[in-house]
Every structure is written in structure tokens, then in C-alpha cells.
Amino acid sequence: MQNRRSTIGLLLTLVFVAFSANAQAQGRRQAQPGKEPPHPPKVGEVAPDFQLMNQNGEVVSLKSLTAKSPVVMLVLRGWTGKQCPMCNRQVGEFLSKQSALSGAQVVLIYPGPAESLGEHAKDFQGNKSFPANYHFVLDPDYKFTNAWGLRWDAPRETAYPSTFVVGQDQKIVFGKTVVSHGDRADVATVVAKLP
């Protein structure tokens, strides 16, 4: 009887270990193809400040923007060796519905390797015209992307696409990070979260 209990206990332990390993593997697959799943700041946390340059060489900081109004941040895939069609689509929607975002500062963050990033950003901008409350900034060599836990370190990737709303107290009100190229936050979702 004792041997039977020991055998059953051992079998249950093995089943539990196998189930746990499978669940962990499933979680890793969902976060792939990056080497590490994203770990951005969470809702309710103070957003880490940043200082990034726009195309004119002017420094844009989160602190200076939140002094004016809430901030909407779109972290794009940037230069992955090509321009991202999903990023173009998301930015296009945010530009077409800019009147809904007139009470916020909107920051579009374009990451990538420092070499030629400015040229690729100009290509991405193309004929898009940004209103005064929109700030298209560069993240050369992923300084911001790494600091915010959004680096998608895989071939032909740069950053996990993300959308944040940051209140004037610099706390994150809304955050959505995706481990794919699609399923981005839309304007209606962001506007509903604006303080």
C-alpha cells in the first residue's frame, strides 16, 4: 500500500511538472519572436521621462509635454529594414481623427539603428502633415525602447508596438502593448481613456 501511494505521488508530481513546463512554454511562444517579452510601465505607475529629438533637432520630453496636457504615445516599429504598413495605418488613423485628440499632446516614437534613422523617418513621414500638438520623434539605438521595456530583439524587429495615455501627473492611465504587428489601440479607445 505504501509503495502504491509513493508511485501515485510520484506520478502526480511528474504530471504537475509537465503541465507547468507546458504552460510556461505556451507563455513564451505568445511573447515570441522577441528574445524577451515586453515589460512596459503599468497603468498607475509614473511614466519614466524621456528626451527624444524630432526631425528639426528639437528635444521633446515627456515632462514638458505633460505640463501642457495629457500625452498620447504611439511607439511604432520604426525602421526594421522597411516601413511598417501597420504603423502607417495606425498613424494615418490618428492623423485623420486629430480633432478628437486636440486636447492632448501626441508623440509618435520611431525607433531603429542610429545610422540613417533620420532618413528612414523622413521616408516614413512622407507627405504626412503633423499638427502642432503632434510630435514625431526618433529613438536612435533604442534608448527609449530599452528604458520602457519595449525592445523586440529579433531579426527585422525593433520595438513592440505600443500605445500609452499619460496624465498630467505623469502617471500611465492606459497602456496597450502587442506582441504582433496588428491589434493596435485605435483613436476611440485612446480618447475614452484621456483624463
PyMOL commands that place a pseudoatom at each C-alpha (Angstrom):
pseudoatom trace, name=CA, resn=MET, resi=1, chain=A, elem=C, hetatm=0, pos=[0.000, 0.000, 0.000]
pseudoatom trace, name=CA, resn=GLN, resi=2, chain=A, elem=C, hetatm=0, pos=[2.849, 2.370, 0.877]
pseudoatom trace, name=CA, resn=ASN, resi=3, chain=A, elem=C, hetatm=0, pos=[4.537, 1.688, -2.492]
pseudoatom trace, name=CA, resn=ARG, resi=4, chain=A, elem=C, hetatm=0, pos=[1.288, 2.385, -4.318]
pseudoatom trace, name=CA, resn=ARG, resi=5, chain=A, elem=C, hetatm=0, pos=[0.929, 5.793, -2.551]
pseudoatom trace, name=CA, resn=SER, resi=6, chain=A, elem=C, hetatm=0, pos=[4.536, 6.653, -3.359]
pseudoatom trace, name=CA, resn=THR, resi=7, chain=A, elem=C, hetatm=0, pos=[4.011, 5.720, -7.005]
pseudoatom trace, name=CA, resn=ILE, resi=8, chain=A, elem=C, hetatm=0, pos=[0.800, 7.744, -7.235]
pseudoatom trace, name=CA, resn=GLY, resi=9, chain=A, elem=C, hetatm=0, pos=[2.501, 10.712, -5.544]
pseudoatom trace, name=CA, resn=LEU, resi=10, chain=A, elem=C, hetatm=0, pos=[5.439, 10.496, -7.950]
pseudoatom trace, name=CA, resn=LEU, resi=11, chain=A, elem=C, hetatm=0, pos=[3.086, 10.307, -10.955]
pseudoatom trace, name=CA, resn=LEU, resi=12, chain=A, elem=C, hetatm=0, pos=[1.104, 13.324, -9.760]
pseudoatom trace, name=CA, resn=THR, resi=13, chain=A, elem=C, hetatm=0, pos=[4.332, 15.283, -9.279]
pseudoatom trace, name=CA, resn=LEU, resi=14, chain=A, elem=C, hetatm=0, pos=[5.507, 14.385, -12.794]
pseudoatom trace, name=CA, resn=VAL, resi=15, chain=A, elem=C, hetatm=0, pos=[2.148, 15.375, -14.291]
pseudoatom trace, name=CA, resn=PHE, resi=16, chain=A, elem=C, hetatm=0, pos=[2.256, 18.705, -12.425]
pseudoatom trace, name=CA, resn=VAL, resi=17, chain=A, elem=C, hetatm=0, pos=[5.838, 19.404, -13.565]
pseudoatom trace, name=CA, resn=ALA, resi=18, chain=A, elem=C, hetatm=0, pos=[4.975, 18.513, -17.179]
pseudoatom trace, name=CA, resn=PHE, resi=19, chain=A, elem=C, hetatm=0, pos=[1.836, 20.697, -17.062]
pseudoatom trace, name=CA, resn=SER, resi=20, chain=A, elem=C, hetatm=0, pos=[3.789, 23.642, -15.591]
pseudoatom trace, name=CA, resn=ALA, resi=21, chain=A, elem=C, hetatm=0, pos=[6.560, 23.322, -18.184]
pseudoatom trace, name=CA, resn=ASN, resi=22, chain=A, elem=C, hetatm=0, pos=[3.972, 23.222, -20.970]
pseudoatom trace, name=CA, resn=ALA, resi=23, chain=A, elem=C, hetatm=0, pos=[2.199, 26.309, -19.613]
pseudoatom trace, name=CA, resn=GLN, resi=24, chain=A, elem=C, hetatm=0, pos=[5.494, 28.203, -19.402]
pseudoatom trace, name=CA, resn=ALA, resi=25, chain=A, elem=C, hetatm=0, pos=[6.398, 27.169, -22.937]
pseudoatom trace, name=CA, resn=GLN, resi=26, chain=A, elem=C, hetatm=0, pos=[2.982, 28.359, -24.136]
pseudoatom trace, name=CA, resn=GLY, resi=27, chain=A, elem=C, hetatm=0, pos=[3.585, 31.748, -22.477]
pseudoatom trace, name=CA, resn=ARG, resi=28, chain=A, elem=C, hetatm=0, pos=[6.981, 32.097, -24.102]
pseudoatom trace, name=CA, resn=ARG, resi=29, chain=A, elem=C, hetatm=0, pos=[5.541, 31.275, -27.503]
pseudoatom trace, name=CA, resn=GLN, resi=30, chain=A, elem=C, hetatm=0, pos=[2.936, 34.016, -27.111]
pseudoatom trace, name=CA, resn=ALA, resi=31, chain=A, elem=C, hetatm=0, pos=[5.677, 36.536, -26.366]
pseudoatom trace, name=CA, resn=GLN, resi=32, chain=A, elem=C, hetatm=0, pos=[7.853, 35.409, -29.279]
pseudoatom trace, name=CA, resn=PRO, resi=33, chain=A, elem=C, hetatm=0, pos=[9.509, 36.170, -31.648]
pseudoatom trace, name=CA, resn=GLY, resi=34, chain=A, elem=C, hetatm=0, pos=[11.325, 38.636, -29.376]
pseudoatom trace, name=CA, resn=LYS, resi=35, chain=A, elem=C, hetatm=0, pos=[14.041, 37.327, -27.116]
pseudoatom trace, name=CA, resn=GLU, resi=36, chain=A, elem=C, hetatm=0, pos=[12.235, 38.734, -24.098]
pseudoatom trace, name=CA, resn=PRO, resi=37, chain=A, elem=C, hetatm=0, pos=[8.553, 39.536, -23.583]
pseudoatom trace, name=CA, resn=PRO, resi=38, chain=A, elem=C, hetatm=0, pos=[7.733, 43.222, -23.231]
pseudoatom trace, name=CA, resn=HIS, resi=39, chain=A, elem=C, hetatm=0, pos=[7.659, 44.672, -19.730]
pseudoatom trace, name=CA, resn=PRO, resi=40, chain=A, elem=C, hetatm=0, pos=[6.425, 48.251, -20.128]
pseudoatom trace, name=CA, resn=PRO, resi=41, chain=A, elem=C, hetatm=0, pos=[5.443, 50.503, -17.233]
pseudoatom trace, name=CA, resn=LYS, resi=42, chain=A, elem=C, hetatm=0, pos=[1.997, 49.588, -15.937]
pseudoatom trace, name=CA, resn=VAL, resi=43, chain=A, elem=C, hetatm=0, pos=[-1.178, 51.592, -15.539]
pseudoatom trace, name=CA, resn=GLY, resi=44, chain=A, elem=C, hetatm=0, pos=[-0.948, 53.659, -12.350]
pseudoatom trace, name=CA, resn=GLU, resi=45, chain=A, elem=C, hetatm=0, pos=[2.846, 53.860, -12.412]
pseudoatom trace, name=CA, resn=VAL, resi=46, chain=A, elem=C, hetatm=0, pos=[4.744, 57.068, -13.045]
pseudoatom trace, name=CA, resn=ALA, resi=47, chain=A, elem=C, hetatm=0, pos=[5.931, 57.047, -16.653]
pseudoatom trace, name=CA, resn=PRO, resi=48, chain=A, elem=C, hetatm=0, pos=[9.704, 57.284, -16.994]
pseudoatom trace, name=CA, resn=ASP, resi=49, chain=A, elem=C, hetatm=0, pos=[10.657, 60.625, -18.513]
pseudoatom trace, name=CA, resn=PHE, resi=50, chain=A, elem=C, hetatm=0, pos=[12.369, 60.717, -21.881]
pseudoatom trace, name=CA, resn=GLN, resi=51, chain=A, elem=C, hetatm=0, pos=[14.132, 63.253, -24.043]
pseudoatom trace, name=CA, resn=LEU, resi=52, chain=A, elem=C, hetatm=0, pos=[13.988, 62.490, -27.751]
pseudoatom trace, name=CA, resn=MET, resi=53, chain=A, elem=C, hetatm=0, pos=[14.712, 64.655, -30.779]
pseudoatom trace, name=CA, resn=ASN, resi=54, chain=A, elem=C, hetatm=0, pos=[12.293, 65.465, -33.525]
pseudoatom trace, name=CA, resn=GLN, resi=55, chain=A, elem=C, hetatm=0, pos=[13.193, 65.859, -37.201]
pseudoatom trace, name=CA, resn=ASN, resi=56, chain=A, elem=C, hetatm=0, pos=[14.185, 69.502, -36.605]
pseudoatom trace, name=CA, resn=GLY, resi=57, chain=A, elem=C, hetatm=0, pos=[16.712, 68.596, -33.899]
pseudoatom trace, name=CA, resn=GLU, resi=58, chain=A, elem=C, hetatm=0, pos=[14.473, 69.927, -31.103]
pseudoatom trace, name=CA, resn=VAL, resi=59, chain=A, elem=C, hetatm=0, pos=[14.334, 67.981, -27.841]
pseudoatom trace, name=CA, resn=VAL, resi=60, chain=A, elem=C, hetatm=0, pos=[10.911, 66.692, -26.798]
pseudoatom trace, name=CA, resn=SER, resi=61, chain=A, elem=C, hetatm=0, pos=[10.486, 65.460, -23.228]
pseudoatom trace, name=CA, resn=LEU, resi=62, chain=A, elem=C, hetatm=0, pos=[7.563, 63.759, -21.562]
pseudoatom trace, name=CA, resn=LYS, resi=63, chain=A, elem=C, hetatm=0, pos=[7.818, 66.131, -18.607]
pseudoatom trace, name=CA, resn=SER, resi=64, chain=A, elem=C, hetatm=0, pos=[7.468, 69.225, -20.804]
pseudoatom trace, name=CA, resn=LEU, resi=65, chain=A, elem=C, hetatm=0, pos=[4.523, 67.723, -22.684]
pseudoatom trace, name=CA, resn=THR, resi=66, chain=A, elem=C, hetatm=0, pos=[2.579, 66.645, -19.576]
pseudoatom trace, name=CA, resn=ALA, resi=67, chain=A, elem=C, hetatm=0, pos=[2.955, 70.214, -18.283]
pseudoatom trace, name=CA, resn=LYS, resi=68, chain=A, elem=C, hetatm=0, pos=[0.648, 71.221, -21.174]
pseudoatom trace, name=CA, resn=SER, resi=69, chain=A, elem=C, hetatm=0, pos=[-1.886, 68.394, -21.319]
pseudoatom trace, name=CA, resn=PRO, resi=70, chain=A, elem=C, hetatm=0, pos=[-2.277, 64.612, -21.182]
pseudoatom trace, name=CA, resn=VAL, resi=71, chain=A, elem=C, hetatm=0, pos=[0.013, 62.771, -23.588]
pseudoatom trace, name=CA, resn=VAL, resi=72, chain=A, elem=C, hetatm=0, pos=[-0.809, 60.015, -26.067]
pseudoatom trace, name=CA, resn=MET, resi=73, chain=A, elem=C, hetatm=0, pos=[2.220, 57.961, -27.079]
pseudoatom trace, name=CA, resn=LEU, resi=74, chain=A, elem=C, hetatm=0, pos=[2.427, 55.674, -30.110]
pseudoatom trace, name=CA, resn=VAL, resi=75, chain=A, elem=C, hetatm=0, pos=[5.532, 53.507, -30.076]
pseudoatom trace, name=CA, resn=LEU, resi=76, chain=A, elem=C, hetatm=0, pos=[5.979, 52.439, -33.673]
pseudoatom trace, name=CA, resn=ARG, resi=77, chain=A, elem=C, hetatm=0, pos=[8.107, 49.637, -35.087]
pseudoatom trace, name=CA, resn=GLY, resi=78, chain=A, elem=C, hetatm=0, pos=[10.279, 52.264, -36.762]
pseudoatom trace, name=CA, resn=TRP, resi=79, chain=A, elem=C, hetatm=0, pos=[12.959, 51.152, -39.181]
pseudoatom trace, name=CA, resn=THR, resi=80, chain=A, elem=C, hetatm=0, pos=[13.031, 47.357, -39.387]
pseudoatom trace, name=CA, resn=GLY, resi=81, chain=A, elem=C, hetatm=0, pos=[14.682, 47.298, -42.801]
pseudoatom trace, name=CA, resn=LYS, resi=82, chain=A, elem=C, hetatm=0, pos=[11.409, 48.510, -44.318]
pseudoatom trace, name=CA, resn=GLN, resi=83, chain=A, elem=C, hetatm=0, pos=[8.479, 50.734, -43.367]
pseudoatom trace, name=CA, resn=CYS, resi=84, chain=A, elem=C, hetatm=0, pos=[5.762, 49.010, -41.353]
pseudoatom trace, name=CA, resn=PRO, resi=85, chain=A, elem=C, hetatm=0, pos=[2.351, 49.067, -43.087]
pseudoatom trace, name=CA, resn=MET, resi=86, chain=A, elem=C, hetatm=0, pos=[0.529, 48.610, -39.758]
pseudoatom trace, name=CA, resn=CYS, resi=87, chain=A, elem=C, hetatm=0, pos=[2.364, 51.632, -38.309]
pseudoatom trace, name=CA, resn=ASN, resi=88, chain=A, elem=C, hetatm=0, pos=[1.380, 53.665, -41.373]
pseudoatom trace, name=CA, resn=ARG, resi=89, chain=A, elem=C, hetatm=0, pos=[-2.228, 52.589, -40.898]
pseudoatom trace, name=CA, resn=GLN, resi=90, chain=A, elem=C, hetatm=0, pos=[-2.278, 53.470, -37.181]
pseudoatom trace, name=CA, resn=VAL, resi=91, chain=A, elem=C, hetatm=0, pos=[-0.611, 56.861, -37.702]
pseudoatom trace, name=CA, resn=GLY, resi=92, chain=A, elem=C, hetatm=0, pos=[-2.981, 57.536, -40.609]
pseudoatom trace, name=CA, resn=GLU, resi=93, chain=A, elem=C, hetatm=0, pos=[-5.982, 56.941, -38.364]
pseudoatom trace, name=CA, resn=PHE, resi=94, chain=A, elem=C, hetatm=0, pos=[-4.570, 59.177, -35.624]
pseudoatom trace, name=CA, resn=LEU, resi=95, chain=A, elem=C, hetatm=0, pos=[-3.980, 61.936, -38.191]
pseudoatom trace, name=CA, resn=SER, resi=96, chain=A, elem=C, hetatm=0, pos=[-7.412, 61.575, -39.792]
pseudoatom trace, name=CA, resn=LYS, resi=97, chain=A, elem=C, hetatm=0, pos=[-9.086, 61.918, -36.375]
pseudoatom trace, name=CA, resn=GLN, resi=98, chain=A, elem=C, hetatm=0, pos=[-6.793, 64.590, -34.976]
pseudoatom trace, name=CA, resn=SER, resi=99, chain=A, elem=C, hetatm=0, pos=[-9.686, 66.812, -33.885]
pseudoatom trace, name=CA, resn=ALA, resi=100, chain=A, elem=C, hetatm=0, pos=[-10.634, 64.158, -31.304]
pseudoatom trace, name=CA, resn=LEU, resi=101, chain=A, elem=C, hetatm=0, pos=[-7.119, 64.480, -29.865]
pseudoatom trace, name=CA, resn=SER, resi=102, chain=A, elem=C, hetatm=0, pos=[-6.879, 68.275, -29.820]
pseudoatom trace, name=CA, resn=GLY, resi=103, chain=A, elem=C, hetatm=0, pos=[-6.785, 68.286, -26.004]
pseudoatom trace, name=CA, resn=ALA, resi=104, chain=A, elem=C, hetatm=0, pos=[-3.692, 66.073, -25.846]
pseudoatom trace, name=CA, resn=GLN, resi=105, chain=A, elem=C, hetatm=0, pos=[-0.086, 66.055, -26.959]
pseudoatom trace, name=CA, resn=VAL, resi=106, chain=A, elem=C, hetatm=0, pos=[0.519, 63.116, -29.315]
pseudoatom trace, name=CA, resn=VAL, resi=107, chain=A, elem=C, hetatm=0, pos=[4.010, 61.615, -29.536]
pseudoatom trace, name=CA, resn=LEU, resi=108, chain=A, elem=C, hetatm=0, pos=[4.954, 59.238, -32.346]
pseudoatom trace, name=CA, resn=ILE, resi=109, chain=A, elem=C, hetatm=0, pos=[8.172, 57.383, -31.457]
pseudoatom trace, name=CA, resn=TYR, resi=110, chain=A, elem=C, hetatm=0, pos=[10.191, 55.955, -34.349]
pseudoatom trace, name=CA, resn=PRO, resi=111, chain=A, elem=C, hetatm=0, pos=[12.975, 53.577, -33.157]
pseudoatom trace, name=CA, resn=GLY, resi=112, chain=A, elem=C, hetatm=0, pos=[15.815, 51.984, -35.053]
pseudoatom trace, name=CA, resn=PRO, resi=113, chain=A, elem=C, hetatm=0, pos=[19.568, 51.815, -35.518]
pseudoatom trace, name=CA, resn=ALA, resi=114, chain=A, elem=C, hetatm=0, pos=[21.049, 55.324, -35.291]
pseudoatom trace, name=CA, resn=GLU, resi=115, chain=A, elem=C, hetatm=0, pos=[22.690, 55.106, -38.704]
pseudoatom trace, name=CA, resn=SER, resi=116, chain=A, elem=C, hetatm=0, pos=[20.346, 56.634, -41.304]
pseudoatom trace, name=CA, resn=LEU, resi=117, chain=A, elem=C, hetatm=0, pos=[17.391, 56.664, -38.867]
pseudoatom trace, name=CA, resn=GLY, resi=118, chain=A, elem=C, hetatm=0, pos=[16.615, 60.293, -39.735]
pseudoatom trace, name=CA, resn=GLU, resi=119, chain=A, elem=C, hetatm=0, pos=[16.428, 59.476, -43.445]
pseudoatom trace, name=CA, resn=HIS, resi=120, chain=A, elem=C, hetatm=0, pos=[14.157, 56.496, -42.824]
pseudoatom trace, name=CA, resn=ALA, resi=121, chain=A, elem=C, hetatm=0, pos=[11.932, 58.624, -40.572]
pseudoatom trace, name=CA, resn=LYS, resi=122, chain=A, elem=C, hetatm=0, pos=[11.606, 61.242, -43.344]
pseudoatom trace, name=CA, resn=ASP, resi=123, chain=A, elem=C, hetatm=0, pos=[10.601, 58.456, -45.703]
pseudoatom trace, name=CA, resn=PHE, resi=124, chain=A, elem=C, hetatm=0, pos=[8.007, 57.211, -43.174]
pseudoatom trace, name=CA, resn=GLN, resi=125, chain=A, elem=C, hetatm=0, pos=[6.653, 60.730, -42.719]
pseudoatom trace, name=CA, resn=GLY, resi=126, chain=A, elem=C, hetatm=0, pos=[6.367, 61.175, -46.477]
pseudoatom trace, name=CA, resn=ASN, resi=127, chain=A, elem=C, hetatm=0, pos=[3.634, 63.711, -47.188]
pseudoatom trace, name=CA, resn=LYS, resi=128, chain=A, elem=C, hetatm=0, pos=[2.031, 63.342, -43.752]
pseudoatom trace, name=CA, resn=SER, resi=129, chain=A, elem=C, hetatm=0, pos=[1.454, 66.725, -42.133]
pseudoatom trace, name=CA, resn=PHE, resi=130, chain=A, elem=C, hetatm=0, pos=[1.571, 66.778, -38.339]
pseudoatom trace, name=CA, resn=PRO, resi=131, chain=A, elem=C, hetatm=0, pos=[-0.462, 69.361, -36.400]
pseudoatom trace, name=CA, resn=ALA, resi=132, chain=A, elem=C, hetatm=0, pos=[1.224, 71.436, -33.670]
pseudoatom trace, name=CA, resn=ASN, resi=133, chain=A, elem=C, hetatm=0, pos=[0.237, 69.012, -30.890]
pseudoatom trace, name=CA, resn=TYR, resi=134, chain=A, elem=C, hetatm=0, pos=[1.814, 66.017, -32.716]
pseudoatom trace, name=CA, resn=HIS, resi=135, chain=A, elem=C, hetatm=0, pos=[5.494, 65.264, -32.132]
pseudoatom trace, name=CA, resn=PHE, resi=136, chain=A, elem=C, hetatm=0, pos=[7.296, 62.801, -34.414]
pseudoatom trace, name=CA, resn=VAL, resi=137, chain=A, elem=C, hetatm=0, pos=[10.492, 61.832, -32.577]
pseudoatom trace, name=CA, resn=LEU, resi=138, chain=A, elem=C, hetatm=0, pos=[13.374, 59.444, -33.164]
pseudoatom trace, name=CA, resn=ASP, resi=139, chain=A, elem=C, hetatm=0, pos=[14.688, 56.747, -30.850]
pseudoatom trace, name=CA, resn=PRO, resi=140, chain=A, elem=C, hetatm=0, pos=[18.184, 56.046, -32.190]
pseudoatom trace, name=CA, resn=ASP, resi=141, chain=A, elem=C, hetatm=0, pos=[19.750, 52.802, -30.965]
pseudoatom trace, name=CA, resn=TYR, resi=142, chain=A, elem=C, hetatm=0, pos=[16.677, 52.059, -28.810]
pseudoatom trace, name=CA, resn=LYS, resi=143, chain=A, elem=C, hetatm=0, pos=[17.475, 54.198, -25.752]
pseudoatom trace, name=CA, resn=PHE, resi=144, chain=A, elem=C, hetatm=0, pos=[13.783, 54.897, -25.093]
pseudoatom trace, name=CA, resn=THR, resi=145, chain=A, elem=C, hetatm=0, pos=[12.649, 51.457, -26.252]
pseudoatom trace, name=CA, resn=ASN, resi=146, chain=A, elem=C, hetatm=0, pos=[15.002, 49.703, -23.820]
pseudoatom trace, name=CA, resn=ALA, resi=147, chain=A, elem=C, hetatm=0, pos=[14.198, 52.061, -20.929]
pseudoatom trace, name=CA, resn=TRP, resi=148, chain=A, elem=C, hetatm=0, pos=[10.470, 51.371, -21.346]
pseudoatom trace, name=CA, resn=GLY, resi=149, chain=A, elem=C, hetatm=0, pos=[10.911, 47.573, -21.667]
pseudoatom trace, name=CA, resn=LEU, resi=150, chain=A, elem=C, hetatm=0, pos=[9.650, 47.511, -25.248]
pseudoatom trace, name=CA, resn=ARG, resi=151, chain=A, elem=C, hetatm=0, pos=[12.666, 46.220, -27.202]
pseudoatom trace, name=CA, resn=TRP, resi=152, chain=A, elem=C, hetatm=0, pos=[11.664, 43.492, -29.652]
pseudoatom trace, name=CA, resn=ASP, resi=153, chain=A, elem=C, hetatm=0, pos=[15.091, 41.961, -30.110]
pseudoatom trace, name=CA, resn=ALA, resi=154, chain=A, elem=C, hetatm=0, pos=[14.539, 39.694, -33.098]
pseudoatom trace, name=CA, resn=PRO, resi=155, chain=A, elem=C, hetatm=0, pos=[15.532, 39.828, -36.766]
pseudoatom trace, name=CA, resn=ARG, resi=156, chain=A, elem=C, hetatm=0, pos=[13.726, 42.644, -38.622]
pseudoatom trace, name=CA, resn=GLU, resi=157, chain=A, elem=C, hetatm=0, pos=[12.122, 43.917, -35.397]
pseudoatom trace, name=CA, resn=THR, resi=158, chain=A, elem=C, hetatm=0, pos=[12.781, 46.946, -33.209]
pseudoatom trace, name=CA, resn=ALA, resi=159, chain=A, elem=C, hetatm=0, pos=[10.063, 47.640, -30.640]
pseudoatom trace, name=CA, resn=TYR, resi=160, chain=A, elem=C, hetatm=0, pos=[6.810, 46.028, -29.561]
pseudoatom trace, name=CA, resn=PRO, resi=161, chain=A, elem=C, hetatm=0, pos=[4.079, 48.308, -30.955]
pseudoatom trace, name=CA, resn=SER, resi=162, chain=A, elem=C, hetatm=0, pos=[2.545, 50.138, -28.008]
pseudoatom trace, name=CA, resn=THR, resi=163, chain=A, elem=C, hetatm=0, pos=[0.087, 52.880, -27.180]
pseudoatom trace, name=CA, resn=PHE, resi=164, chain=A, elem=C, hetatm=0, pos=[0.023, 54.782, -23.884]
pseudoatom trace, name=CA, resn=VAL, resi=165, chain=A, elem=C, hetatm=0, pos=[-2.001, 57.585, -22.357]
pseudoatom trace, name=CA, resn=VAL, resi=166, chain=A, elem=C, hetatm=0, pos=[-0.111, 59.544, -19.702]
pseudoatom trace, name=CA, resn=GLY, resi=167, chain=A, elem=C, hetatm=0, pos=[-1.894, 62.026, -17.428]
pseudoatom trace, name=CA, resn=GLN, resi=168, chain=A, elem=C, hetatm=0, pos=[-0.571, 65.422, -16.437]
pseudoatom trace, name=CA, resn=ASP, resi=169, chain=A, elem=C, hetatm=0, pos=[0.614, 63.870, -13.166]
pseudoatom trace, name=CA, resn=GLN, resi=170, chain=A, elem=C, hetatm=0, pos=[2.856, 61.733, -15.415]
pseudoatom trace, name=CA, resn=LYS, resi=171, chain=A, elem=C, hetatm=0, pos=[1.057, 58.551, -14.382]
pseudoatom trace, name=CA, resn=ILE, resi=172, chain=A, elem=C, hetatm=0, pos=[0.088, 55.998, -17.008]
pseudoatom trace, name=CA, resn=VAL, resi=173, chain=A, elem=C, hetatm=0, pos=[-3.686, 55.954, -17.471]
pseudoatom trace, name=CA, resn=PHE, resi=174, chain=A, elem=C, hetatm=0, pos=[-3.777, 53.446, -20.338]
pseudoatom trace, name=CA, resn=GLY, resi=175, chain=A, elem=C, hetatm=0, pos=[-1.282, 51.112, -21.938]
pseudoatom trace, name=CA, resn=LYS, resi=176, chain=A, elem=C, hetatm=0, pos=[-1.522, 48.543, -24.689]
pseudoatom trace, name=CA, resn=THR, resi=177, chain=A, elem=C, hetatm=0, pos=[1.487, 46.625, -25.970]
pseudoatom trace, name=CA, resn=VAL, resi=178, chain=A, elem=C, hetatm=0, pos=[1.115, 43.938, -28.604]
pseudoatom trace, name=CA, resn=VAL, resi=179, chain=A, elem=C, hetatm=0, pos=[3.453, 41.056, -29.397]
pseudoatom trace, name=CA, resn=SER, resi=180, chain=A, elem=C, hetatm=0, pos=[2.436, 41.086, -33.043]
pseudoatom trace, name=CA, resn=HIS, resi=181, chain=A, elem=C, hetatm=0, pos=[2.241, 43.739, -35.731]
pseudoatom trace, name=CA, resn=GLY, resi=182, chain=A, elem=C, hetatm=0, pos=[-1.523, 44.279, -35.625]
pseudoatom trace, name=CA, resn=ASP, resi=183, chain=A, elem=C, hetatm=0, pos=[-4.192, 44.713, -32.938]
pseudoatom trace, name=CA, resn=ARG, resi=184, chain=A, elem=C, hetatm=0, pos=[-3.132, 48.301, -32.177]
pseudoatom trace, name=CA, resn=ALA, resi=185, chain=A, elem=C, hetatm=0, pos=[-5.118, 50.648, -29.987]
pseudoatom trace, name=CA, resn=ASP, resi=186, chain=A, elem=C, hetatm=0, pos=[-7.399, 52.870, -32.048]
pseudoatom trace, name=CA, resn=VAL, resi=187, chain=A, elem=C, hetatm=0, pos=[-8.348, 56.514, -31.592]
pseudoatom trace, name=CA, resn=ALA, resi=188, chain=A, elem=C, hetatm=0, pos=[-11.739, 55.753, -29.977]
pseudoatom trace, name=CA, resn=THR, resi=189, chain=A, elem=C, hetatm=0, pos=[-10.083, 53.608, -27.285]
pseudoatom trace, name=CA, resn=VAL, resi=190, chain=A, elem=C, hetatm=0, pos=[-7.474, 56.273, -26.581]
pseudoatom trace, name=CA, resn=VAL, resi=191, chain=A, elem=C, hetatm=0, pos=[-9.981, 59.145, -26.445]
pseudoatom trace, name=CA, resn=ALA, resi=192, chain=A, elem=C, hetatm=0, pos=[-12.108, 57.186, -23.952]
pseudoatom trace, name=CA, resn=LYS, resi=193, chain=A, elem=C, hetatm=0, pos=[-9.068, 56.922, -21.671]
pseudoatom trace, name=CA, resn=LEU, resi=194, chain=A, elem=C, hetatm=0, pos=[-8.000, 60.563, -21.812]
pseudoatom trace, name=CA, resn=PRO, resi=195, chain=A, elem=C, hetatm=0, pos=[-8.366, 62.228, -18.401]
for i in range(1, 195): cmd.bond("trace and resi %d" % i, "trace and resi %d" % (i + 1))
show_as sticks, trace
zoom trace
